[in-house]
Amino acid sequence: MDIFLQLLVNGLIAGSIYALVASGFSLIYSTNKFIYFAHGGAIAFSAYVLWFLFSKLGLSFGLAVVGAILFASFLGYLVNAFIFKPLRNQKTSSVILLIASVALLILFESLILILFGADVKTIGFLEVSKGLSLFGFIITPLQIFILATSLVLLILLFVFMKKTRLGKAMRAVADNKDVAEIVGISSENIYSWSFVIGSAIAGIAGVLVGMEQNLDPMMGSSLMVKGLAAAIVGGVGSVPGAILGAFLLGLVENFGIWYLPSGYKDAIAFVLLFIFLLFRPQGILGIRKRADI
Amino acid sequence: MMWAYFIHLAILIGIYLILALSLQLALGYAGLVNLGHIAFFAIGAYTSALLTLHGVPFLVAFLCAGLLAMLFGFLLSIPTNKLKGDYLALATLSFTFLVYAVTLNWNSLTRGALGLAGIPKPVIFGLHISSNLSFLILVAIVALITYFIIKRVVSSPFGKVLEATRDNELAIRILGKNAFKIKSLAMAMSAFFAGIAGSLYAHYITYIDPSSFTLTQLIPILCIVIIGGLASLRGTIVATIMLTLLPEPLRFIGFPSSVVGPMRQIIYAVILLIILLYKPKGFFGEVEID
């Protein structure tokens, strides 16, 4: 029973990080309609920027966090303005956009390697070691912080999408770009905004991941696969679906270690992704569109 | 010294050429957006390395590398046959990650992150191919055979059907052709050549580990195929030579070796982005991906 509770908690914590990765990615996908693979790279990049500002320059932690998030959104803005906007103007297919974003991911990872080096880095804010024992499972203050932050953020994101003008405009473009343009929404603006906001969420994910684990230049790819698997499982393009998928993935991964050697933890995401791509490509909450699959 | 360096480059060009030509067959001619090509390369490399390390003759291991990769290509094509565009790209991409995870974690077979060292140089009918020059001849022969077979395939009636499937799958099915079978065949054939390229790579470098076969390694190959132009074998050859040589001057400018690797990747990634932005059909290409 204790192990069950512990795995449940671990699954929820992993899920909350995946949920941040997947929701930012899903937001970009829902309006732009292509798989922005470099999202994971943006997460890794902002974690490194946090390390640089906090551990290297010695800024206060709050300031460094703001810096990292601003950096991520600016990166999202630039990427859209200089790469994806021109590509869209050529009416490029979504596969080309996907390939471009894979190239971008490799570009980010290589830049991280050159700028920060290959050695492992740690952000020593909030010690990981001391855990609190509650109701038979152990949780560290850092993990409580991560869980709480991501829950608050996901609720904020939900309110943003439902209540604000910009959020509604985003959903309108996601639903039907042409009709949205007829009522006066500039789809170009919305694409740009979704990159900025989606990347800001990536920045926050980067901050949380950076606090919890060591930084390595290739962490972007593996986070991306988790986020992507979560998004596809939940229903790609649906932010609530992405969050659902993320928690599901976190739980399946952690309970999976009961049966599998822990080295295969990462492989579980691919297998889940693969199964859903084959049997239910629209995901749990997605709506099947004949033309896409 | 200089001479040895040129031979080394020529061998790399040969191996990349086989890999790029095989991806061209799937991506350019059959229109299958296969981002899992590196996985077949990995399967070939590991098969051949493991077999020869256990005393199997090179030629047998070499063929097995191709055949096993081919089998996986065929198996991957069965479930992914219905998928198109993005979804196919994702499924094949996750296949790359899956193969990576298996090579990293199946310690008893692949020795995990330690990799396989001391892979023997090829011996063909008692002929020891130990010098780089003789290895170059071997690679050149295999690359030529690959080129002629793929050339033959794409200009055969089957090749025309393949291109027609790429352009309009529905029409092909209305004409009574089995589009699934056609795509599976293309995928299997493409995987076969990727597998033998992997075998050559393993026996040339004599050391492989999972990090030799990640997504990062896909970018140069993808770059070659797209820059050369889809459905153009001539373009692929020109692009392979150009792109393999392009980052080489970095070595002589005097960057530390820890920078040269990421620099190469940056060059390939930037070139790929530029070509997608300004010349999406590549230099000799006839079709666009969609």
Interface residues (C-beta under 8 A of the other chain):
Chain A: F34 I35 I83 P86 L87 Q90 T92 S93 S94 V95 I96 L98 I99 A100 V102 A103 L104 L105 I106 L107 E109 S110 L111 L113 I114 G117 A118 M218 S221 V225 L228 A229 I232 P261 G263 Y264 D266 A267 F270 V271 L273 F274 L277 L278 P281 D292 I293
Chain B: V33 L35 P79 T80 K82 L83 K84 G85 D86 Y87 A89 L90 A91 L93 S94 F95 F97 L98 A101 V102 L104 N105 G112 T214 L215 T216 L218 I219 L222 I226 S258 V259 G261 P262 M263 Q265 I266 Y268 A269 V270 L272 L273 L276 L277 P280 E288 I289 D290
